[in-house]
Amino acid sequence: MIFGEPGIGKTALLEYAGHAAKHCTLLRATGLESESELPFVALGDALRPLLPRIAKLPAPQAEALRTALVLDAGERPAALFTICMATLTLLTDTAEERPVVLLVDDVQWLDPASAVVFSFVSRRLANDPVAVLFTLRDGPASPLDTRGLDRLQLSGLDAEHTGRLVEQLCGWAVPPAIASRLWRATGGNPLAIREVTARLDKSQLRGLRPLPDPLPLGPDLVQAFTDHLQPMPMSTRTALLVLALATPPELPVLLGALERLGLPLTALDPAEEAGLIVTEGQHVRFFHPVIRSAVEMAATGTARRRAYYALIGASEGDTALSYRAAAATGPDERLAGELEAAAQRMRDRSGLATAARVMHRAAELGTNPERRTPRLLQAATDALNAGYLDEATAWLDEARAATTDPCTLADIDMLRGRALAIRATPDLAQRVLTSAAQAVEATDPGRAAHLLCEATLPIFTEGRILVAEETSRRAVRLATVAADPRVLNRAKVVLAQAHVLGGNVAAARSVLAAATSVLSPVEDALVQSMVGICHCWLEEYDQARRILDGVIDSAQHNGRLGVLAPALNYRSEIARCTGNWAQAYADAEQALRLARESWSPMALSLSAVLLARLDAARGQAALVTERLGQAAKNSGPQGMGGLRIWEGGVRGLLHLAIGAPEQAIGTLEPIRKFARQHGLGNPNIVLWEPDLVEAYWRAGRPGEAAERLAELDASAKATGLPTPQAVAQRCHGMLAGRSEMDSHFAAAAALHLSAPNPFEQARTALCHGEALRRHRHPASARPLLHEALATFNRLGALPFARRAAAELAAAGGQPVDTIREESPLRQLTPQELQVATAVARGLSNPEVAATLFISRKTVEAHLSSVYRKLELSSRTQLVRYLVRVETDMA
């Protein structure tokens, strides 16, 4: 990514790169400053040389890309991330034959859909012979996500090189004083130096006459370009205006428009001779974007309309329609209707940002008052789904001002609530949504139920389980009155989640059984994900995994990253609970990466916290701090109350792992009070309660440990779930005397067998071994400590492994290297493990690439690394190895 002010040399560097890439496949695109650009227009420009290769792509990718580039009508809407994957595959396949260089100029003016694709592709080319260079002006916000890209910030020339440039421009050596004056006045900006030099006469440049003061710089730079237009013939200025308004400025369209104005293409010759424009094949472009701005600023309204009408006549389809919309000077319902239909076509091509602007233009031009509000509402919906929250909020305000209908106002508040939730302001989001539901409860109970279901998400985010349960019960009642099966099922799932979090396990199971029979992993993916995590918290891991695997497979196939990130987070929880920490880490890492690309602050924060919990068990204090910092950064100005429970649980576990029980108490006590106040009654959600009991016990405060254990006992028995009861029995064993402790630890071990959780089982064995050694029974302690040590080593829970090893040595056991038995899978990076797992499922390399949204070369590189690290040589050996590891963990 090359940054810099206008005229600093960004485009010149791209030109240099293009000339240097003689033996490469060269692809080019340029962002165009226009409010009516079509989706994927820049992508289409870039991929034009590769269009014949699209037919070789996998069928779903080929169909999606052809639909996006308007090469086919397409039988169904194209998923945006399928288009991204198709572009990545196209580039990397081409690069296998010849290196590829992609040059994208003026990123600040890219159409948003193309920007998403370029962002996606640029992050996945580490192992492919593809170079990508972007340029971006200082100042304007970039539609392209630049995080993680190498950055080159261009600055101006120094005084010496300013003098050399002036010498090249005028043909003689200028006096040092003149060069220094030009350098100070221009800041070394090459374009500014060129333009100012062109406006000075020989005597001024030789130092024989004083230079004008001030020199024409800064805002005057536009005027410098405007001055270039003044001596141009009127025919040239008209032709330049057509070029400035053309989107994109292709030669056939330009020729047709000029012909309708009675002008030949040669009308542009004076501008080309003056260096204002450059012709490249079928494209004509301005030498610098400032020239384009100057041309538009200098034109009258009448001249602009004439140019637009000429472009309309030379174009067709949605391109012609965009020119008609730009040329419109007053209301036009017929044009508004056509724009509405065009917006739907753009929506089907995943061009949501452009569809939003087109639909908003339809609302501006329409004369039918009954259509204005629905158009504004749809424009806001598209903008919200595209991630343009400011536009969505502004258009929702316009829609609210245009209607008094209660149902429409409720729909507006539905979107407003979603936007507030996305902005990580859950309290305000919940209040907006519940108020809207109350306003339509009597007249439209189904809509009210839908609003209440939407409101429960920010309520859960705040950790207010009692309020969520009350809200979801209202939603179920209203959906039952409305007799809407879809809304009723969603309301029941939300209620089940509230029951699970509150610890009402029997009620949760009953509601889930009634609600999930008609849910689809495609249409109800987010609701299905909620069902999956509920089964996880109910310790029904196989069922949870089946549900989430279905959601993830469907989301990967359809390119729905907004669904995929939370589902991966939830599956990570299953893997953590069942002892497959490598897979848990891989799923959470992938969710974090995808949540960044789809900009989902809630999923980002949850991914960071889940990773931090694994890091805490492994004693990685610096990583825990970094992860929790990421979570807090994405939690909004007020934070997320529910997330604080997770964060506190992570910090408490870390303090306990590194032997700081008093710090653990200080971290966990506020969590205890928050959970009690808001009704979090299922210890499985974070499992912080046994850590608090243990922290008090290790801090030498047995009385307070017993008080906290009584609370844990009550919640564990209320749920009836094996793991909470097992860890409660473990705590009883820690606090008990010699005569009672064995029975408590035996009860804990038996309960663990009902719902295996290797980490907690190992902690129980460790605590039992410690107690036996403390009571002078080292022979009985050693097998338990060996068992605990082996599990901690396999999981990589090194602080716990060190503690077990120390206890084992104290019990007279054979000293064991705490990392000797570590699982080889921990050598793999999260993405290497994702690739290995996908290969083990029987997927080919192209299928793995499509599933994980990476390039085929990256798959091959990761697979080679996996073989080397695991000392394997074939896919068959890899499958056998992973099956054996999974069997061992079970």
C-alpha positions, 0 to 999 in steps of 0.5 A: 500500500503506497500512501501519499498526498496528491501529486507525490508520485504514487501513480508514477511508481505504479507506472514504473512497476508496470514497465518493470513487469515485462515477463508477468501477467499485468492487471490494472484497475483505477478507482473513479470518483463517482457517486453512481459507480457500479459494483465490481467495476474496478474488479472487472477492469482488473480481471479483463485479461483473465476473462477466458480463464473463468470457465476453468474455475470450479462451477460455483466460483465461475458462476458467482464471478460471471454474475458479479461481472455481468457476464451472465445473468446468474440463476441465484444471487452471488455470495460476496465471499464466493466472488472473493474466492473465485478471484483468488483462485483465478489469480493464483491459477494464472500465476502458476503459469506466469507471475501476476502483477496487480496494480490498483490506483486511487484506492480511495475511489474504488467501488466498495464491492471491488474493495472487499475483493481486493482486501480479501485477495491481498491477505492470502497471497503469501505463497503465490507469485502474485504482487499487488500494489495499491495507492491511496491518497492521504486524507480520505478514508479507504474502502479497502481494509489496509490492516496487515498490508506492507506500507510505503509512505511517500514524502516529497523530494529533498532540495537537491532533487527538487533542483534536478527535477526543475532542471529536467523540466525547463532544460537548464540549471536553475540557481540554487536560491530558486530551487530552494524557494520552489522546494520550500513552497512545494514541500517537494511535491513533484506534481506541484513542482511541475505545475508551478514550473510550467507557470513561471517564465524563463526570466523568473526561473533564471532568477532575473525577475522575482518569483510571484508571492505566494506561489500557486500551491495548496488549494491553488493547485486545482486552479493551476490545472484550471488555468491549463484548460482556459487556452483549450478549444471549446471542443477539447474542454467539452470532450474532457468533461465527457471523459471526466463524467464517464464511468469507466472511461472506456474508448468505445463509450467515449467515442460514442458519446463524442459522436453524439456531441458532434465531436471527433476523438481528435478533439482530445489531442490538445489535452494529450499534447499538454500532458493532461490525459494519457491513452492506454489501449482501450482506456483514456485517463487523466494524468492526475485526478486533480485534473478531473476535478478541475474539469468538473468544477469548471463546467456549467450545469448545462454543459454537464447535462449535455455530457451526461445525455451523450453518455446515456446514448452511448451506453446501455443497461445499468451504466446508462441508468446511472448516467440518467440518475446523475443527470436528473435535475428534478423528481422522476418516479419512472426513473426512480422505479428503474433505479429500484430494480437496478438496486435489486440486480446489484444486491443479487451481485453482492454489490450492497454498498452500491445498491444502497446508494442507488436505492437512496437516489431512487428515494430522492427522485421518486414522486410516490410518497408511499414508496419513499419510506420503503426505499429509504428503509431498503437503502439503510438495510443495504448500507447496514449489511455492507458495513456503512453504519453512518449512511445507514443511520442517516437514511434511517433518520430520513425514513423516520421523518417520512412516515407515521406508520407504527409498523414501519417505525418499528422496522426502522427501529429494528435496523437502528437496534442492529446498527447500535449493537454492531457499534457495540452499544448493547444497552442503547440497542436493547432499549430501542428494540424493546420500545419498538416492540412495545409500540406494535405489540397490540397491533402486530404481535408477530413483528413485536416478537421479532423485535424482542428476539432481536433485543435479546442479543444485546441483552445477552451481550450485557450479561443480563440473563434475568432480563433476557429470560423475561424478554424471550418469554414475552417473545414466545407469547407474542409469536404464539398469538401471531401463529408465525412458526418461524418467529415462534421457533426463533423465540423458543431458541432464544428462550432456551438460551436464556434457560441454559445461561440461567441454569434451568437445564430441564426447561432448556432441553424441553424448549430446544426439542420443540424448537429445532425440528424445522430449522435450516442450517442455511436459512436459520444459520445464526439461530442454529449456531445458538442451538449448537452452543446451547447443547455444548453448555448442556454438555451434549457435545456430539449433538452440538458438534453435528449442528455446528459442523452443518452450519460451518459447512453451509457457511463455507460453501455459500461464503457467508462469513458473518455466520461462519465466525460465530459458528467457529467460535462456538465449535472452538468451545466444544473442542476446548471442553473435550480436550482438543485444544489444538482444534479449539485454537485453530477454530478461534483463530480462523473466527478472529481472522474472518470476523476482522474481514466481515467487521463483527466486533462481537465475534472479534471480542469473543474470539479474542477471549476464547483464545485468551482462555486457552493462553491462560491455561498455558500460562501465556501471560503476555498473550492473555493481556494482548488478547483481552486488550483486543477484546476490550478495544472491540467492545465499544465505549461502554464495554459488554457486561457479559464479556466481562464475565469471560474476561474475569474468568480468564484472568482468574484462571491465569492468576491461579495457573501462575500461583497468585491466588490473592490476585485470582480472588481480586479478579473473580469476586466482582464476577461472582457479584455480577453473575449473582445479580444478573442470573448467570446460574450455569457454571459451565458457561465460564467455570470460574466458580471452582477457580474462586474456591481453589483460590481462597483455599490456596490463599489460606482462607478456608472459611471463605472457600467453604462459603463459595463452595456452598454457592457452587454446590447449589448451582451445580445441583440445580443444573444437574450437569456432570461437570459442575457437580464434578468440580464441586466434589473436587473442591469438597475433596480439597477442603475435606479432612483425610477421612472424607476426601477420598469419597469426594474425589471418587465422586468427582472422577465418576461424574467426569466420566459422564461428560469427559472434560480432560483439563478438568479431569486432570485438575481433579487428579492433580488435586487428589494427588496433592491431597494424598501426598499431603496426608503422607500417602505418596504411593497412592498419589503417584498414579494420579499425578502421572495421569494429570501430568500426561494430560497437561502435557498433551494439552500444553497446560504447562503451569499445571504440568509443572505443578504436577511434576513437582508434586510427583517428584515430592511423592517419590515419583520418577522425574518427568520432563514436562514437555516431553509428552507434548502432542505433536499437533501443538507444533502446527500453527492454527491454519496448518491444523485447519488444512490438515483436518480438511485434508483428513476429511477427504478434500482435495487441495482446491476444495481445501482452499475454497473451504478455508478461503485461502489460495491453493499455493498456501494449502500446499505450503501448509501441507508440506509444513504439516508433513515435515513437522509430523514426520509424515509423507502422504495424505493417507499417513496424515489421515491415519495419524489424525484418527489415532490422535482423536482416538487417544483424546477420546 
